[in-house]
Amino acid sequence: FNWLNEHMSPKSFLKFQEDASRTIKNLEKSLVATVNRHFDQFVSNIGAPLRKLSVVADQVQFLEAILKKAEYELEQIPDEVWDPEFDPDQLEVDLVESRLA
């Protein structure tokens, strides 16, 4: 603010411009360093939870594949088997077991 009260000669204006430029560059470096530090801290804080979520997502996808296969196998069983009054003989039991294998 001292510059505002003084007479502005070309030399003093050039000095003011250099000081302002230096101040802006220092401010930029400080700001970039602060943002980088906070971003690095953010990444380190969420890294482990994200890895855990990734593992859980993989497990859910694996379980989904198993359940889809089981659903397909259950759909292959004849409707008569699901009837509570159905009394299968050995031939029908063998047929169901062969489909499940």
N, CA, C and O of each residue as an XYZ file, in Angstrom:
404
protein
N       0.807     -1.205      0.000
C       0.000      0.000      0.000
C       0.847      1.264      0.000
O       0.354      2.348     -0.312
N       2.090      1.127      0.341
C       2.982      2.292      0.298
C       3.081      2.842     -1.108
O       3.258      4.046     -1.297
N       2.968      1.976     -2.090
C       3.089      2.396     -3.489
C       1.945      3.329     -3.896
O       2.108      4.166     -4.783
N       0.810      3.185     -3.256
C      -0.346      3.994     -3.644
C      -0.182      5.468     -3.262
O      -0.750      6.343     -3.916
N       0.581      5.742     -2.224
C       0.753      7.117     -1.750
C       1.909      7.843     -2.427
O       2.014      9.065     -2.319
N       2.764      7.128     -3.111
C       3.937      7.742     -3.726
C       3.640      8.186     -5.148
O       2.697      7.725     -5.793
N       4.486      9.103     -5.611
C       4.407      9.532     -7.007
C       4.850      8.367     -7.885
O       5.851      7.716     -7.588
N       4.123      8.102     -8.952
C       4.374      6.939     -9.785
C       5.216      7.338    -10.990
O       4.693      7.806    -12.002
N       6.504      7.151    -10.869
C       7.401      7.375    -12.005
C       7.541      6.055    -12.758
O       7.190      5.008    -12.215
N       8.030      6.073    -13.961
C       8.203      4.822    -14.703
C       9.059      3.809    -13.946
O       8.793      2.608    -13.985
N      10.086      4.303    -13.258
C      10.958      3.399    -12.507
C      10.210      2.786    -11.320
O      10.312      1.583    -11.078
N       9.468      3.601    -10.586
C       8.720      3.079     -9.435
C       7.582      2.160     -9.891
O       7.252      1.187     -9.212
N       6.989      2.474    -11.041
C       5.944      1.596    -11.574
C       6.525      0.234    -11.936
O       5.898     -0.793    -11.672
N       7.706      0.212    -12.532
C       8.363     -1.042    -12.892
C       8.694     -1.846    -11.639
O       8.533     -3.066    -11.616
N       9.158     -1.155    -10.598
C       9.462     -1.836     -9.342
C       8.182     -2.404     -8.724
O       8.173     -3.531     -8.229
N       7.119     -1.626     -8.754
C       5.825     -2.100     -8.248
C       5.362     -3.329     -9.021
O       4.880     -4.295     -8.431
N       5.510     -3.290    -10.334
C       5.100     -4.401    -11.183
C       5.911     -5.659    -10.850
O       5.350     -6.753    -10.784
N       7.209     -5.516    -10.643
C       8.055     -6.658    -10.295
C       7.671     -7.233     -8.936
O       7.602     -8.451     -8.770
N       7.424     -6.358     -7.966
C       7.008     -6.820     -6.635
C       5.663     -7.543     -6.699
O       5.480     -8.592     -6.082
N       4.734     -6.971     -7.448
C       3.414     -7.600     -7.584
C       3.536     -8.955     -8.270
O       2.886     -9.919     -7.866
N       4.357     -9.029     -9.294
C       4.555    -10.288    -10.013
C       5.163    -11.342     -9.094
O       4.733    -12.496     -9.095
N       6.160    -10.946     -8.313
C       6.807    -11.860     -7.374
C       5.798    -12.345     -6.325
O       5.764    -13.531     -5.997
N       4.994    -11.441     -5.811
C       3.992    -11.799     -4.808
C       2.965    -12.773     -5.379
O       2.585    -13.740     -4.717
N       2.523    -12.521     -6.594
C       1.540    -13.404     -7.233
C       2.133    -14.791     -7.472
O       1.453    -15.794     -7.254
N       3.390    -14.865     -7.915
C       4.031    -16.168     -8.138
C       4.179    -16.935     -6.832
O       3.943    -18.143     -6.792
N       4.570    -16.239     -5.756
C       4.690    -16.892     -4.448
C       3.333    -17.384     -3.956
O       3.224    -18.473     -3.394
N       2.314    -16.580     -4.171
C       0.966    -16.973     -3.782
C       0.510    -18.196     -4.572
O      -0.109    -19.104     -4.017
N       0.816    -18.217     -5.865
C       0.454    -19.357     -6.706
C       1.151    -20.630     -6.218
O       0.517    -21.679     -6.108
N       2.446    -20.542     -5.928
C       3.189    -21.711     -5.433
C       2.598    -22.210     -4.122
O       2.430    -23.413     -3.922
N       2.286    -21.280     -3.241
C       1.710    -21.645     -1.949
C       0.349    -22.311     -2.119
O       0.052    -23.312     -1.467
N      -0.463    -21.755     -2.989
C      -1.793    -22.307     -3.236
C      -1.710    -23.703     -3.847
O      -2.425    -24.610     -3.422
N      -0.844    -23.879     -4.838
C      -0.683    -25.187     -5.480
C      -0.176    -26.212     -4.467
O      -0.656    -27.346     -4.445
N       0.780    -25.830     -3.637
C       1.310    -26.744     -2.622
C       0.226    -27.145     -1.625
O       0.141    -28.309     -1.233
N      -0.596    -26.192     -1.216
C      -1.674    -26.485     -0.274
C      -2.708    -27.414     -0.890
O      -3.142    -28.373     -0.251
N      -3.103    -27.139     -2.117
C      -4.082    -27.994     -2.800
C      -3.516    -29.400     -2.982
O      -4.220    -30.382     -2.748
N      -2.260    -29.507     -3.395
C      -1.640    -30.826     -3.567
C      -1.567    -31.590     -2.249
O      -1.831    -32.792     -2.210
N      -1.213    -30.901     -1.179
C      -1.134    -31.549      0.129
C      -2.506    -32.066      0.567
O      -2.624    -33.195      1.043
N      -3.528    -31.248      0.408
C      -4.878    -31.670      0.796
C      -5.374    -32.814     -0.090
O      -6.026    -33.738      0.398
N      -5.072    -32.757     -1.373
C      -5.498    -33.831     -2.271
C      -4.798    -35.138     -1.915
O      -5.433    -36.192     -1.889
N      -3.502    -35.080     -1.642
C      -2.768    -36.288     -1.247
C      -3.326    -36.870      0.048
O      -3.441    -38.088      0.187
N      -3.669    -36.010      0.983
C      -4.258    -36.469      2.237
C      -5.627    -37.103      1.981
O      -5.955    -38.135      2.567
N      -6.410    -36.497      1.121
C      -7.721    -37.043      0.766
C      -7.584    -38.433      0.149
O      -8.305    -39.358      0.522
N      -6.658    -38.572     -0.791
C      -6.449    -39.860     -1.460
C      -5.998    -40.915     -0.455
O      -6.459    -42.055     -0.510
N      -5.109    -40.553      0.454
C      -4.645    -41.534      1.439
C      -5.759    -41.908      2.413
O      -5.795    -43.038      2.899
N      -6.660    -40.985      2.705
C      -7.763    -41.280      3.624
C      -8.814    -42.194      3.010
O      -9.407    -43.011      3.714
N      -9.052    -42.070      1.708
C     -10.103    -42.892      1.102
C      -9.558    -44.133      0.412
O     -10.338    -44.954     -0.072
N      -8.242    -44.292      0.353
C      -7.647    -45.431     -0.354
C      -8.079    -46.772      0.210
O      -8.555    -47.629     -0.534
N      -7.919    -46.968      1.515
C      -8.258    -48.255      2.136
C      -9.757    -48.561      2.032
O     -10.112    -49.676      1.650
N     -10.644    -47.622      2.356
C     -12.071    -47.930      2.204
C     -12.466    -48.266      0.763
O     -13.319    -49.126      0.542
N     -11.858    -47.600     -0.210
C     -12.179    -47.912     -1.605
C     -11.713    -49.310     -1.981
O     -12.394    -50.007     -2.734
N     -10.559    -49.729     -1.466
C     -10.090    -51.090     -1.739
C     -11.040    -52.108     -1.127
O     -11.321    -53.140     -1.737
N     -11.539    -51.823      0.083
C     -12.493    -52.732      0.724
C     -13.781    -52.814     -0.095
O     -14.332    -53.898     -0.284
N     -14.256    -51.674     -0.576
C     -15.466    -51.676     -1.405
C     -15.255    -52.475     -2.679
O     -16.163    -53.168     -3.138
N     -14.085    -52.384     -3.241
C     -13.779    -53.130     -4.457
C     -13.838    -54.630     -4.195
O     -14.377    -55.383     -5.006
N     -13.289    -55.064     -3.068
C     -13.318    -56.488     -2.716
C     -14.755    -56.948     -2.508
O     -15.139    -58.018     -2.981
N     -15.545    -56.151     -1.808
C     -16.947    -56.512     -1.571
C     -17.709    -56.576     -2.892
O     -18.523    -57.478     -3.088
N     -17.461    -55.647     -3.787
C     -18.133    -55.654     -5.093
C     -17.763    -56.907     -5.879
O     -18.623    -57.504     -6.526
N     -16.504    -57.310     -5.832
C     -16.089    -58.545     -6.510
C     -16.798    -59.758     -5.918
O     -17.228    -60.647     -6.653
N     -16.919    -59.797     -4.597
C     -17.598    -60.915     -3.940
C     -19.077    -60.958     -4.322
O     -19.631    -62.032     -4.553
N     -19.705    -59.804     -4.386
C     -21.122    -59.746     -4.769
C     -21.300    -60.225     -6.209
O     -22.251    -60.950     -6.500
N     -20.413    -59.840     -7.103
C     -20.506    -60.296     -8.493
C     -20.315    -61.804     -8.586
O     -21.003    -62.469     -9.361
N     -19.391    -62.348     -7.804
C     -19.167    -63.793     -7.790
C     -20.412    -64.509     -7.267
O     -20.838    -65.514     -7.836
N     -20.992    -63.993     -6.185
C     -22.204    -64.586     -5.617
C     -23.362    -64.502     -6.603
O     -24.152    -65.440     -6.710
N     -23.470    -63.396     -7.320
C     -24.527    -63.245     -8.319
C     -24.401    -64.311     -9.404
O     -25.405    -64.884     -9.826
N     -23.195    -64.576     -9.852
C     -22.982    -65.598    -10.884
C     -23.387    -66.974    -10.370
O     -24.004    -67.753    -11.097
N     -23.046    -67.273     -9.130
C     -23.418    -68.568     -8.545
C     -24.933    -68.683     -8.432
O     -25.502    -69.727     -8.752
N     -25.587    -67.621     -7.980
C     -27.041    -67.658     -7.819
C     -27.757    -67.759     -9.162
O     -28.793    -68.417     -9.258
N     -27.225    -67.122    -10.190
C     -27.839    -67.249    -11.517
C     -27.734    -68.679    -12.026
O     -28.671    -69.200    -12.633
N     -26.597    -69.309    -11.779
C     -26.432    -70.700    -12.188
C     -27.401    -71.593    -11.415
O     -28.019    -72.486    -11.994
N     -27.536    -71.357    -10.115
C     -28.470    -72.141     -9.303
C     -29.905    -71.927     -9.778
O     -30.689    -72.874     -9.838
N     -30.249    -70.686    -10.114
C     -31.593    -70.399    -10.618
C     -31.854    -71.163    -11.912
O     -32.927    -71.736    -12.097
N     -30.873    -71.167    -12.802
C     -31.015    -71.902    -14.059
C     -31.209    -73.390    -13.787
O     -32.064    -74.028    -14.401
N     -30.425    -73.940    -12.876
C     -30.544    -75.367    -12.547
C     -31.916    -75.675    -11.944
O     -32.509    -76.708    -12.253
N     -32.413    -74.800    -11.102
C     -33.733    -75.022    -10.500
C     -34.840    -74.930    -11.546
O     -35.846    -75.633    -11.445
N     -34.666    -74.079    -12.539
C     -35.670    -73.968    -13.600
C     -35.710    -75.221    -14.469
O     -36.718    -75.478    -15.127
N     -34.643    -75.996    -14.484
C     -34.592    -77.215    -15.291
C     -35.341    -78.373    -14.636
O     -35.624    -79.373    -15.295
N     -35.660    -78.252    -13.363
C     -36.387    -79.309    -12.653
C     -37.849    -79.258    -13.092
O     -38.448    -78.184    -13.133
N     -38.427    -80.421    -13.420
C     -39.835    -80.441    -13.858
C     -40.772    -79.886    -12.782
O     -40.511    -80.011    -11.585
N     -41.861    -79.275    -13.233
C     -42.827    -78.678    -12.308
C     -43.446    -79.707    -11.374
O     -43.836    -79.365    -10.257
N     -43.546    -80.963    -11.808
C     -44.167    -81.988    -10.967
C     -43.398    -82.187     -9.666
O     -43.991    -82.536     -8.645
N     -42.115    -81.973     -9.691
C     -41.293    -82.179     -8.497
C     -41.690    -81.197     -7.404
O     -41.596    -81.515     -6.219
N     -42.131    -80.015     -7.792
C     -42.494    -78.999     -6.809
C     -43.885    -79.241     -6.216
O     -44.258    -78.584     -5.244
N     -44.647    -80.160     -6.776
C     -45.985    -80.487     -6.266
C     -45.838    -81.272     -4.963
O     -45.159    -82.299     -4.953
N     -46.461    -80.818     -3.850
C     -46.291    -81.505     -2.564
C     -46.848    -82.932     -2.567
O     -46.444    -83.750     -1.740
N     -47.755    -83.234     -3.470
C     -48.333    -84.580     -3.515
C     -47.539    -85.510     -4.423
O     -47.882    -86.685     -4.561
N     -46.505    -85.005     -5.030
C     -45.701    -85.798     -5.954
C     -44.880    -86.807     -5.165
O     -44.215    -86.453     -4.191
N     -44.930    -88.076     -5.593
C     -44.177    -89.144     -4.935
C     -43.244    -89.760     -5.973
O     -43.645    -90.668     -6.701
N     -42.007    -89.277     -6.047
C     -41.120    -89.761     -7.109
C     -40.623    -91.174     -6.845
O     -40.382    -91.561     -5.701
N     -40.476    -91.919     -7.900
C     -39.842    -93.227     -7.752
C     -38.358    -93.074     -8.065
O     -37.914    -91.968     -8.375
N     -37.599    -94.125     -7.994
C     -36.151    -94.047     -8.137
C     -35.726    -93.505     -9.496
O     -34.720    -92.801     -9.584
N     -36.461    -93.813    -10.550
C     -36.107    -93.339    -11.882
C     -36.179    -91.811    -11.953
O     -35.306    -91.166    -12.533
N     -37.224    -91.246    -11.358
C     -37.361    -89.795    -11.377
C     -36.296    -89.119    -10.509
O     -35.816    -88.037    -10.844
N     -35.929    -89.756     -9.398
C     -34.870    -89.219     -8.546
C     -33.555    -89.205     -9.313
O     -32.815    -88.223     -9.253
N     -33.259    -90.277    -10.031
C     -32.035    -90.337    -10.836
C     -32.038    -89.253    -11.917
O     -31.004    -88.645    -12.193
N     -33.202    -89.014    -12.525
C     -33.305    -87.983    -13.552
C     -32.982    -86.596    -12.978
O     -32.234    -85.827    -13.581
N     -33.549    -86.287    -11.818
C     -33.303    -84.997    -11.177
C     -31.832    -84.870    -10.782
O     -31.218    -83.823    -10.985
N     -31.273    -85.940    -10.218
C     -29.865    -85.900     -9.810
C     -28.942    -85.708    -11.010
O     -27.934    -85.009    -10.909
N     -29.275    -86.313    -12.131
C     -28.425    -86.153    -13.315
C     -28.489    -84.719    -13.847
O     -27.502    -84.202    -14.371
N     -29.633    -84.092    -13.710
C     -29.749    -82.700    -14.150
C     -28.989    -81.745    -13.228
O     -28.463    -80.727    -13.677
N     -28.937    -82.076    -11.949
C     -28.242    -81.221    -10.991
C     -26.727    -81.401    -11.041
O     -25.985    -80.511    -10.626
N     -26.273    -82.522    -11.535
C     -24.824    -82.802    -11.549
C     -24.097    -82.055    -12.627
O     -22.880    -82.190    -12.760
